[in-house]
Amino acid sequence: MQFFPTPSQLMLSDMRSGKMSDKERYGKYYVNVTSAISRHRESLSFKNIDLVFFAIVEAEHFYLLRFNLKRVAFVVIDNMSVDISSETKYSVTPSILCYHSMSLYTKYLSYVTSYIFLSYKTLFVEYLSYISHKKADAIDRTSLVRLKMKWRTNENSIGCGIFVMCHMETYMGQSVGRLDYLLGKVIALADTFDGIDREAQKIITTRSLAT
């Protein structure tokens, strides 16, 4: 089973402002996670959930974090191909995941230093520990890995949201090569403005029919 909480459900603006204590921030995070999964009461323990996806938006850019509770892995899936380390791009260290660019692409290496955000990983591990999940310690010890898909690009500055939706639908922990194959046609389509619009409409229509 998979869990797809939205950013607004988990990390509200007051949690990200740096004005809350760690204890206050985690307390709100716990309430938000519990609320997000409350429609599936049997899943509150996360015992039947293998993959947890966090769609992150920072500085007008979307990317995806994914925790694999079954195989113990922590990856970031990002359509941007800037060749810098995970430590530099996403954090000060791999476990402090915040996206620091002030203006997408043009000021990619300019950092916002006025806020200190508690990491998504730290918050999630705290939650797993609280509910006594058997993989909490293993997830805490695992390092961030950035998937290096061959179609990553710096030319498409508006399609990141579509990329994230496609990744959430497609990625099940398979190899990067398999992910490249599964998303090849979608990525080619999303490289044009019209293609992005058509792909967005298709995804929205599919979601509407499924609800």
SVG drawing of the C-alpha trace seen along z (x, -y; Angstrom):
<svg xmlns="http://www.w3.org/2000/svg" viewBox="-16 -36 44 41">
<polyline fill="none" stroke="black" stroke-width="0.4" points="0.0,0.0 1.1,-3.6 0.6,-6.8 0.5,-10.2 0.0,-13.1 0.0,-16.6 2.5,-19.3 -0.4,-21.4 -1.4,-18.4 2.0,-18.0 4.1,-21.1 2.1,-24.3 3.7,-27.7 3.8,-28.2 5.8,-25.0 8.3,-26.2 8.8,-29.7 11.4,-28.8 9.2,-30.2 8.0,-26.9 10.0,-24.7 10.9,-21.2 8.3,-19.8 5.6,-22.1 6.4,-21.4 6.4,-17.6 3.1,-17.8 1.4,-19.6 3.1,-17.2 1.7,-14.2 -1.8,-15.7 -1.5,-16.4 -0.3,-12.9 -3.0,-11.3 -5.7,-13.4 -4.4,-12.7 -4.6,-9.0 -7.7,-8.9 -9.9,-7.7 -8.0,-4.5 -7.9,-3.6 -6.2,-0.3 -3.2,-2.1 -2.5,-4.4 0.2,-2.0 1.8,-2.1 2.3,1.7 0.6,2.3 2.2,-0.7 5.4,0.0 5.9,-3.4 5.4,-6.9 5.6,-9.8 6.0,-13.5 5.4,-15.9 7.5,-19.0 7.2,-22.5 9.8,-25.1 10.7,-28.2 8.0,-27.4 9.6,-24.0 8.0,-20.6 10.0,-17.5 9.3,-14.2 10.6,-12.4 9.9,-8.7 10.5,-6.5 10.5,-2.7 9.5,-1.1 9.8,2.4 13.3,2.2 14.5,-0.7 15.3,-3.5 15.1,-7.2 15.2,-8.8 14.5,-12.2 13.1,-12.2 13.6,-15.6 13.3,-16.4 16.0,-19.1 19.5,-18.0 21.8,-20.6 24.9,-18.7 25.4,-19.5 25.4,-17.3 22.3,-16.3 23.9,-18.0 24.2,-21.3 20.9,-21.2 18.4,-19.9 20.1,-20.6 23.1,-21.3 23.2,-17.5 21.2,-14.8 18.8,-14.5 17.9,-18.3 15.7,-18.4 14.9,-21.9 15.2,-23.5 17.2,-26.7 17.0,-28.3 15.6,-31.8 14.7,-31.8 14.3,-28.6 17.3,-27.9 18.5,-31.5 19.6,-31.7 19.8,-28.1 22.8,-28.3 21.6,-31.3 20.5,-30.1 17.8,-31.3 19.3,-31.4 16.6,-33.2 14.7,-30.0 15.8,-26.7 13.3,-23.9 13.2,-20.7 13.7,-18.0 10.9,-15.9 13.0,-12.8 13.5,-13.8 9.7,-14.4 8.8,-11.2 11.2,-9.2 9.8,-10.8 6.4,-9.7 7.4,-6.2 9.2,-5.9 6.1,-7.2 3.9,-4.5 6.6,-1.9 7.2,-1.1 9.8,1.6 11.7,-0.2 12.0,-3.6 15.7,-3.1 16.6,-1.7 15.0,-4.7 16.8,-7.0 20.1,-5.5 19.5,-5.5 21.0,-8.2 19.3,-10.3 19.8,-9.0 19.0,-11.1 17.7,-9.1 19.6,-10.1 17.1,-9.6 18.4,-10.2 15.6,-12.6 16.4,-15.1 16.6,-18.6 17.1,-22.3 15.3,-23.4 11.7,-22.7 11.0,-25.2 7.2,-24.8 6.5,-21.0 7.8,-20.0 4.3,-19.5 3.5,-17.1 6.7,-15.3 5.9,-14.8 2.4,-13.4 3.8,-11.0 6.5,-9.9 3.9,-9.3 1.9,-7.1 4.8,-5.2 7.6,-4.8 7.3,-1.6 11.0,-1.2 12.1,0.1 15.5,-0.6 16.2,-3.9 16.4,-2.2 12.9,-0.8 11.6,-4.2 13.1,-5.8 11.4,-3.3 8.0,-3.7 8.0,-7.5 9.8,-8.0 6.7,-8.9 5.2,-11.1 8.5,-13.0 8.8,-13.5 5.2,-14.9 5.8,-17.1 8.7,-18.9 6.3,-21.1 3.8,-23.7 0.9,-21.9 2.1,-18.6 2.2,-19.7 -1.3,-21.0 -2.6,-17.8 -0.8,-15.6 -2.2,-17.7 -5.8,-17.4 -5.4,-13.6 -4.2,-13.2 -7.0,-15.5 -9.6,-13.5 -8.2,-10.2 -8.4,-11.4 -11.9,-12.7 -13.1,-9.3 -11.4,-7.4 -13.1,-9.4"/>
</svg>
